[in-house]
Amino acid sequence: MNLDEALRYEDQSIQVEERYDNLMTKSQVLDAMGKKDEAKTLHAKALAIASPVQLHAYAFQLKGEKKDEQAFAVWRKNAKDHPDLWFTHSGMARVYSSQGDFANALKK
């Protein structure tokens, strides 16, 4: 991969329209380049502007990467911030069931 080229493309995309997707991708490129502090800053910025659906999908991504505690934190925050959306309850059911708390999982 050419990380410098990838970074240029992400910068161009962000200039057109800054959004969750291009900020998250740029943070991943920066992380791969070893620019951990810049990557962390952009990662946080991407999560701050993510839609509830994007956060839900991101939690699934983390779960697939075996980063369970991080996934659970995203699902918890999403449920707290958006209690009126059905899929946030689905996320919390996953959190509860993974902890063996099936009674609360069933409530979701």
Secondary structure, 3 states (H helix, E strand, C coil): CCHHHHHHHHHHHHHHCCCHHHHHHHHHHHHHCCCHHHHHHHHHHHHHHCCHHHHHHHHHHHHHCCCHHHHHHHHHHHHHHCCCCHHHHHHHHHHHHHCCCHHHHHHC
